[in-house]
Amino acid sequence: MTAERRLRLGMVGGGEGAFIGAVHRMAARLDDRWTLVAGAFSSHRERSRAFGLDLGLDPDRSYGDFAEMARAEAARPDGIDAVAIVTPNAAHFAPARAFLEAGIAVICDKPLTTGMEEAKALSDLVARTGLPFVLTHNYSGYPMVRHARDLVARGVLGPIRVVQAEYAQDWLARDLPGNRQADWRGDPDRAGPGGALGDIATHAFHLAAFVTGETPVAVSAETSRFVPGRRLDDDVQVRLRWAGGARGQLWASQVAIGASNALRLRVIGADAALDWSQEEPDYLRFARLGEAPQVLRRGGPGLSPAAEAATRLPAGHPEGYLEGFAQIYADAADLILAHRAGQAPPDRLAGLPGVREGVEGVAFITAAVRSAASDGAWISLTEEAA
């Protein structure tokens, strides 16, 4: 990768002990498209400075405050091209707003915000500034997920009838006092109104919308808190309706004993069906009505250009979680370079999750919480997102 193509990245959050911050840094570096040059890794200046030094950053660019970082980087001739926001959910809005107002593109972890008012405010700000904004729904970066989307878009499945999405984990099947990752995810002030709903169900929801090419229009939800004393849901079951007549179900649980990171999507049309599992990401199971099922493999013959463009290694060399994240960062780099050149983004970036998907994700959380509080009443997502 030439120096001209390598972009400068800043980071807010992701300091010592933060799992997702390290994932973002590795993913951004994987394709040699980004160099991390600045960060506000902690709200404590000295901790941020020390962490930045451990990463090899210039001490003057390890900030103790995201607002200071936004001002300073916007004023530098070698300032960052984008900021990655990897804080707990409640701390997404303020830094995103600050960097957009400073003229800097944003790459933000999901969910976009913890409420609709802030989500809509960011959407308006992105529209007003015209700046690139990318939401890191990393599972949409997998090659076989992109091939699944291509199959649906080309009409190979026929009219979609049924969509089944699930995301099961067991790491919160017991209370984990003192665990930093569990603590903030169970705190409504930091995580927002959804527990498993905001943490993992949003991934399953986006995956279903990404592959089908359509966002559900209504939900009916039931949420549960199985672990005593838990303040946010740890299991959620949602029915979904699409405008075209498709129906679906989404189950997300963090108390599903025996499950590690079991994200799965099945899409069934009138003519064919597909089935993808994150724990076997190189394979897409595909079946036409009346024919023997096939197992399509990443890197194999006959895949779509979208799948080929997201493939890094030869078939048989597994790709997974980091590569999916890396694809989002590679796409973000192409989006920002196109914006800088005043060009329309490449067609292959049409599905790259951004602020619109972020608003839809927050609408999903909000509607599901409302539905669960009303004994599963159907709630319109289009009205929530409007």
Salt bridges, closest charged atoms under 4 A:
ASP31 OD2 - ARG312 NH2 2.68
ASP32 OD2 - ARG6 NH2 2.96
ASP32 OD1 - ARG29 NH1 2.40
GLU68 OE1 - ARG45 NH2 2.92
GLU73 OE1 - ARG61 NH2 2.61
ASP78 OD2 - ARG61 NH1 3.60
ASP78 OD1 - ARG76 NE 2.83
ASP81 OD1 - ARG340 NH2 2.30
ASP109 OD2 - HIS24 NE2 3.76
ASP150 OD2 - ARG154 NE 2.68
ASP187 OD2 - ARG190 NE 3.07
ASP187 OD1 - ARG231 NH2 3.39
ASP199 OD1 - LYS110 NZ 3.69
ASP199 OD2 - ARG185 NE 3.03
ASP234 OD2 - ARG230 NH1 3.01
ASP275 OD2 - ARG264 NH2 2.57
GLU280 OE1 - ARG285 NH2 2.90
ASP282 OD1 - ARG298 NE 2.90
GLU319 OE2 - ARG298 NH1 3.30
ASP331 OD2 - ARG146 NH2 2.79
ASP331 OD1 - ARG348 NH1 3.24
ASP334 OD1 - ARG5 NH2 3.40
ASP334 OD1 - ARG33 NH2 2.84
ASP334 OD2 - ARG348 NH2 2.36
GLU357 OE2 - ARG356 NH2 2.78
GLU360 OE2 - ARG356 NH1 2.89
GLU384 OE2 - ARG370 NH1 2.34
